[in-house]
Amino acid sequence: MKTFLKILLTALAVIVLANILPGISVAGYTAAIIVAVVISLLNMFVRPLLIFFTLPATIVTLGLFLFVINACIVLLADKLVDGFAVSGFFCSAIIQRFTVHF
């Protein structure tokens, strides 16, 4: 039940951010739920690998490189889900990532 609630809250955050930020768009509620599921799966499987392989860059930048990894996760979700688009500046992905991350 807790996982289902987290996915619904993440989907709600995606919809709210799509209405607020100009560079993010989502096709509908089902696309937002799919984006939430994809982002949670990417957080489970891809994010630890990215952190491991970029550990020297993360250490040198005192953890600031994690912003780039978070933005890459959102941009990867953009490529995987058809009804979700992040266009424009890289900061839109970073802002969206911080508000979606629970």
C-alpha positions, 0 to 999 in steps of 0.5 A: 500500500505504501508503494502504491501511495508513493507512485500516486504522489509522484504522479501527482507531482508530475502533473503539477510540475507539468502545469507549472514548468514550461519545459515539461509536459505530460499527456494525461493522468495515465501517462503521469502514473506510467512516468512515476512507475518508470522513474521508480524503476530507474531509481531502483536499477539505473541510479545505483549503477550511475552513482557507482560509475561516476563516484570519482566525479561525485567525490571531486564535486563534493556530491554536486554531480548527483544533480546531473545524475538526477537530471539524467534519470528524468531525461531517460524517463522522457525517452522511455515514456511517450506521453511525457516530454522534457524539452528545453533547458537541463535545469527543468529536469533537475527541478522536476527531479527534486520535486518528484523525489520522495 
